[in-house]
């Protein structure tokens, strides 16, 4: 599994980050397939995003208690569109937060 950290601190920005993550996905033509939490990260928010008509799943986890937000791609869920969209989403989220 590949993990890519987002260079932001989620502390105190949880709701803003939820909105930004979902907007970034929508702006790139992705749909939420799963929205929940990860047992290994209590209190986390976790998404599975897919591109309609394409294979592959991009996962995003927001874990405030651990002061982390990251993208992950499972080996069996890789796709070309993920490699193209992931850096765009990451940069967009970081830019939106840096603009305050």
N, C-alpha and C positions, 0 to 999 in steps of 0.2 A: 504494500500500500504506500502510496506517495502522499505526503502531507505538505501543504504550503501555508505558512503562517501569514496572517494579515497584520501589518505593522500599525496596529491601533490598540489602545487599552479600552476594553469594554466597560470598565468600572464606571458606573453612573450613566452609561449611555445605552443600556440594554434595549430599551424600546426604540431608540433612534437607529440602532444597529439592525434590529429586526426589520424595520421598514427599509433601510438601505440595502440589506441583503436581498429582500424580496423585490425591490425596485431594480436592482442590478440584474437580477435574473430575468425579470420581465423585459427590461430594456434590451436584453440579448436573446429574446425569443424563447426563453425557457419556461417550463411549467413545473409547479410543485407537485411531486408525486407522493412524497411522504413528508410530514412535519410532526416531529415528536421530540423525544429526549433520548440520550444515551445512558444506559444503566451505569456504565463505567465513569461517567461524568455527571454526578448528581446535580440537578438544577439546570442542566444544559438545555439549549435549544438546538435542534438538529434537523436539517432538510436534505431531501434527495431531489435534485433537479434533473429533468430530462428535456431533450429537444424533441418536439413532436415529429414523429416519423423516423427518428434516428435511434440507433442503439447507444448505450452508454449512460452512465449516471455520475453526476457531479454532486458530491456531498459537501455540506457546509455545517460547521459546528460553532456555536457561540456558547462559551463557558465562562460566565462572569466570576465564579468562585476561583477559577484558576487564572483569571485575567488573560483569557485567550480567545481568539477567533481564528479558525483555519478551514482551508479547503482540503478535501481528501478524495483520492481516486483509488478504488480497489482495482487490483490487477485485472480481474475478469470483467470490469465495467468501463474500461478505457475506450475512447473514441476520438477521432480527429477533431470534432467540434469542441471537445473539452480543452484540448491543448490550445485552441484558438481563443475560446471565450474566457477561460479561467484568468489569464493575466489581465484581460480587459475589466472583468468584474472586480478583481483585487485592486487594481489601480483606481477604478472609479470610486469604490468604497473609501479607500484611503484619502483620495482627493476630496470627497464630500466632507469627510470628518475634519480634514485639515483646514477647510474653509470656515469651519466653526458654525 
